[in-house]
Amino acid sequence: WIGLEVRAHRPLADDRAEVEFLARCRIGGRAQRLHETSRFVMEGGHW
């Protein structure tokens, strides 16, 4: 991995959130990007 950029984050509830991010890596010498929106749940005080 060569980079991670959080593009947006939105609370959905006290214990739930949505995060849009762009991750960059290098595979076989070529740069690759992964653009994703993920949902997270807080459990036991941890995301």
KOLMI-152366 format. One record per residue (C-alpha): residue number from 1; residue in three letters; chain; x, y, z. Coordinates in nm, 2 decimals. Each point is the difference from the previous one (the first is absolute). Layout:
N
<pt pos="NUM" code="ALA" unit="A" xx="X" yy="Y" zz="Z"/>
...
***
This chain:
47
<pt pos="1" code="TRP" unit="A" xx="0.00" yy="0.00" zz="0.00"/>
<pt pos="2" code="ILE" unit="A" xx="0.13" yy="0.34" zz="-0.09"/>
<pt pos="3" code="GLY" unit="A" xx="-0.28" yy="0.22" zz="0.11"/>
<pt pos="4" code="LEU" unit="A" xx="-0.35" yy="0.04" zz="0.15"/>
<pt pos="5" code="GLU" unit="A" xx="-0.22" yy="0.30" zz="-0.04"/>
<pt pos="6" code="VAL" unit="A" xx="-0.33" yy="0.03" zz="0.19"/>
<pt pos="7" code="ARG" unit="A" xx="-0.22" yy="0.20" zz="-0.23"/>
<pt pos="8" code="ALA" unit="A" xx="-0.32" yy="0.02" zz="0.21"/>
<pt pos="9" code="HIS" unit="A" xx="-0.15" yy="-0.14" zz="0.32"/>
<pt pos="10" code="ARG" unit="A" xx="-0.36" yy="0.01" zz="0.11"/>
<pt pos="11" code="PRO" unit="A" xx="-0.15" yy="-0.10" zz="0.33"/>
<pt pos="12" code="LEU" unit="A" xx="-0.30" yy="-0.23" zz="-0.05"/>
<pt pos="13" code="ALA" unit="A" xx="-0.08" yy="-0.05" zz="0.37"/>
<pt pos="14" code="ASP" unit="A" xx="0.18" yy="0.03" zz="0.34"/>
<pt pos="15" code="ASP" unit="A" xx="0.17" yy="-0.34" zz="-0.08"/>
<pt pos="16" code="ARG" unit="A" xx="0.01" yy="0.00" zz="-0.38"/>
<pt pos="17" code="ALA" unit="A" xx="0.18" yy="0.19" zz="-0.26"/>
<pt pos="18" code="GLU" unit="A" xx="0.08" yy="0.00" zz="-0.37"/>
<pt pos="19" code="VAL" unit="A" xx="0.35" yy="0.08" zz="-0.14"/>
<pt pos="20" code="GLU" unit="A" xx="0.10" yy="0.07" zz="-0.36"/>
<pt pos="21" code="PHE" unit="A" xx="0.37" yy="-0.05" zz="-0.07"/>
<pt pos="22" code="LEU" unit="A" xx="0.26" yy="-0.04" zz="-0.27"/>
<pt pos="23" code="ALA" unit="A" xx="0.28" yy="-0.25" zz="0.06"/>
<pt pos="24" code="ARG" unit="A" xx="0.31" yy="-0.02" zz="-0.22"/>
<pt pos="25" code="CYS" unit="A" xx="0.24" yy="-0.29" zz="-0.03"/>
<pt pos="26" code="ARG" unit="A" xx="0.26" yy="-0.14" zz="-0.24"/>
<pt pos="27" code="ILE" unit="A" xx="-0.05" yy="-0.34" zz="-0.16"/>
<pt pos="28" code="GLY" unit="A" xx="0.27" yy="-0.14" zz="-0.23"/>
<pt pos="29" code="GLY" unit="A" xx="0.15" yy="0.35" zz="-0.02"/>
<pt pos="30" code="ARG" unit="A" xx="-0.32" yy="0.16" zz="-0.12"/>
<pt pos="31" code="ALA" unit="A" xx="-0.20" yy="0.25" zz="0.21"/>
<pt pos="32" code="GLN" unit="A" xx="-0.36" yy="-0.11" zz="0.08"/>
<pt pos="33" code="ARG" unit="A" xx="-0.29" yy="0.18" zz="0.17"/>
<pt pos="34" code="LEU" unit="A" xx="-0.29" yy="-0.13" zz="0.20"/>
<pt pos="35" code="HIS" unit="A" xx="-0.29" yy="0.25" zz="0.05"/>
<pt pos="36" code="GLU" unit="A" xx="-0.26" yy="-0.14" zz="0.25"/>
<pt pos="37" code="THR" unit="A" xx="-0.27" yy="0.11" zz="0.24"/>
<pt pos="38" code="SER" unit="A" xx="-0.03" yy="-0.22" zz="0.31"/>
<pt pos="39" code="ARG" unit="A" xx="-0.22" yy="-0.01" zz="0.30"/>
<pt pos="40" code="PHE" unit="A" xx="0.14" yy="-0.05" zz="0.35"/>
<pt pos="41" code="VAL" unit="A" xx="-0.16" yy="-0.10" zz="0.33"/>
<pt pos="42" code="MET" unit="A" xx="0.13" yy="0.09" zz="0.34"/>
<pt pos="43" code="GLU" unit="A" xx="0.02" yy="-0.30" zz="0.23"/>
<pt pos="44" code="GLY" unit="A" xx="0.13" yy="0.02" zz="0.36"/>
<pt pos="45" code="GLY" unit="A" xx="0.11" yy="0.36" zz="-0.06"/>
<pt pos="46" code="HIS" unit="A" xx="0.22" yy="-0.09" zz="-0.30"/>
<pt pos="47" code="TRP" unit="A" xx="-0.07" yy="0.05" zz="-0.37"/>
***
